[in-house]
Amino acid sequence: MGKLIYLFNVSIDGFIATTDRSLEWTQVDDELHAWFNEHARSVEASLYGRRLWEVMSAYWPTGESDPEATEVMREFARIWNRTPKIVFSRTLKTVAHGARLVGGDVATVLADVRREFAGDLEVGGADLAGQFVRRGLVDEYRLVIHPVVLGTGIPFWPELDAPLRLRQIDEHRFSSGTELRSFVPA
């Protein structure tokens, strides 16, 4: 059975987006985007919360044909389009672009998804990932830390009832100053 990986761009102070959900503070150059491509290529399926699904599905289905896209962005679009996507939502009625809509208990749905996909899975979206984090279902945390302080915004970490002890397993510094730090539960 593969790992469930929670990955996000994060500010130094732990936010994944501004309060108005902007991501313009991130610095995703070709080097970092190439790393994201390798990560995306390594997962067998992606689990999305509704809000992140809406952001991703607004661009990536046609990202390959964007005349302003770099080659590394076009490559990501190809990877994204062929990766199975599972969208958790209580409000959406349908999803497109090769995605499947699910609802219900996250642990039950994850168990079903793990029976279907033997490889690594990624979870994205702060609210959805928070449900997995609080239930102890995340196997690895990958924080792509950008050298910026937002001061407020949407936090990477959910509110927890007890400390979550982690052990760092990887670290990489990109030429932009952005750092990848990977952790597993201790």
Secondary structure as GFF3:
##gff-version 3
##sequence-region A 1 186
A	DSSP	beta_strand	4	11	.	.	.	ID=ss1
A	DSSP	beta_strand	15	17	.	.	.	ID=ss2
A	DSSP	alpha_helix	30	42	.	.	.	ID=ss3
A	DSSP	beta_strand	45	49	.	.	.	ID=ss4
A	DSSP	alpha_helix	50	59	.	.	.	ID=ss5
A	DSSP	three_ten_helix	63	65	.	.	.	ID=ss6
A	DSSP	alpha_helix	71	82	.	.	.	ID=ss7
A	DSSP	beta_strand	85	88	.	.	.	ID=ss8
A	DSSP	beta_strand	99	102	.	.	.	ID=ss9
A	DSSP	alpha_helix	106	116	.	.	.	ID=ss10
A	DSSP	beta_strand	121	124	.	.	.	ID=ss11
A	DSSP	alpha_helix	126	134	.	.	.	ID=ss12
A	DSSP	beta_strand	140	146	.	.	.	ID=ss13
A	DSSP	beta_strand	154	155	.	.	.	ID=ss14
A	DSSP	beta_strand	166	173	.	.	.	ID=ss15
A	DSSP	beta_strand	179	185	.	.	.	ID=ss16
###
